[in-house]
């Protein structure tokens, strides 16, 4: 997957940690980080959906802001998919180590 630009440092650190298969935090805090990320991504997606609906109804007329909201939603989704792929690859690697 292409490198995602414009990420906050918090999410960039999460992605780097997953790519390196390193866990500096406990599983509980790791779970909280992922949970927070999913919640944040959901909020961004909902804001984008609402902006699109408002634009369709003629209530949201600033196309520039609409495109920014849509791009943020797209970037957050791409990041979530990259994190998912890295988690799955880490899981597969652990399963191969056990055999």
Buried (B, 14 or more C-beta within 10 A) or exposed (E): EEEBEEBEEEBEEBBEBBEEEEEEEEEEEBEEBBEEBEEBBEEBBEBBEEBBEEBEEEEBEEEEEBEEBBEBBBBBBBBBEBBEEBEEEBEEEEEEEEE
